[in-house]
Amino acid sequence: MANLDWSQCPAVESIPGKVSGAWVFRGTRVPVAAIFENLKTSSIDEVLENFHVTREQIKTVLEFAAKSAETPRDTMPA
C-alpha cells in the first residue's frame, strides 16, 4: 500500500498540516491506512459503523489499490 500513488485516487487527499499530511478520505480526517488495518479484522459494514466514510469511498479506494497492484501484461516475464 505504501508504494501506491494515492494522488491518482479521487477518493483521497493529503493536505499538509491535516493529520500530519497522511492520505485521508477526501473531506474527512480518516486515514486510508486506518481503513486497511480495520478491514483485516472487520467487515466493511463494521468499518462503516466506526468511521465517517461512505461505502462508495471504501469501494473506490479498494478498487484503486487492487488496480494499482496489478502487473501490466506487457511487463510480465515470459
Secondary structure per residue as TSV (DSSP state, phi and psi in degrees):
chain	resnum	aa	ss	phi	psi
A	1	M	-	360.0	-35.4
A	2	A	T	-63.7	-25.5
A	3	N	T	-89.2	0.0
A	4	L	S	-76.4	147.1
A	5	D	-	-90.0	83.1
A	6	W	G	-62.0	-18.2
A	7	S	G	-63.4	-17.3
A	8	Q	G	-90.6	-3.0
A	9	C	-	-97.5	119.5
A	10	P	T	-69.7	-13.7
A	11	A	T	-88.2	-6.0
A	12	V	E	-128.2	164.4
A	13	E	E	-150.3	157.7
A	14	S	-	-132.2	117.7
A	15	I	-	-122.1	120.2
A	16	P	T	-52.2	133.5
A	17	G	T	88.8	-11.6
A	18	K	S	-105.3	112.1
A	19	V	G	52.9	43.8
A	20	S	G	56.5	28.1
A	21	G	G	78.7	8.1
A	22	A	-	-65.7	156.0
A	23	W	-	-73.1	121.8
A	24	V	E	-124.3	161.4
A	25	F	E	-66.1	133.2
A	26	R	T	-50.8	129.4
A	27	G	T	80.1	8.1
A	28	T	S	-131.0	-178.9
A	29	R	-	-114.7	19.4
A	30	V	-	-89.0	113.7
A	31	P	B	-67.0	139.5
A	32	V	H	-57.2	-40.6
A	33	A	H	-60.0	-33.9
A	34	A	H	-64.7	-37.4
A	35	I	H	-68.1	-44.3
A	36	F	H	-60.8	-43.1
A	37	E	H	-61.0	-43.9
A	38	N	H	-72.3	-30.6
A	39	L	H	-69.6	-14.6
A	40	K	T	-65.7	-31.5
A	41	T	T	-125.3	-3.8
A	42	S	S	-130.4	157.1
A	43	S	-	-78.7	165.6
A	44	I	H	-60.4	-40.2
A	45	D	H	-60.4	-40.3
A	46	E	H	-66.1	-40.4
A	47	V	H	-63.4	-42.1
A	48	L	H	-61.8	-34.0
A	49	E	H	-69.2	-32.2
A	50	N	H	-96.7	-16.1
A	51	F	S	-127.3	150.7
A	52	H	S	-90.7	65.6
A	53	V	-	-131.6	163.8
A	54	T	-	-99.9	161.7
A	55	R	H	-59.4	-39.1
A	56	E	H	-63.9	-40.0
A	57	Q	H	-62.7	-45.5
A	58	I	H	-63.6	-43.7
A	59	K	H	-59.7	-44.8
A	60	T	H	-61.5	-44.1
A	61	V	H	-66.7	-42.8
A	62	L	H	-65.4	-41.3
A	63	E	H	-65.7	-40.2
A	64	F	H	-62.0	-45.9
A	65	A	H	-63.5	-42.9
A	66	A	H	-64.7	-45.3
A	67	K	H	-63.6	-40.5
A	68	S	H	-68.0	-27.6
A	69	A	H	-81.4	-14.7
A	70	E	S	-67.8	143.7
A	71	T	-	-89.8	123.4
A	72	P	-	-57.7	137.8
A	73	R	G	-59.2	-36.7
A	74	D	G	-74.8	-7.5
A	75	T	G	-111.1	2.5
A	76	M	S	-74.0	142.2
A	77	P	-	-65.6	148.8
A	78	A	-	-76.8	360.0
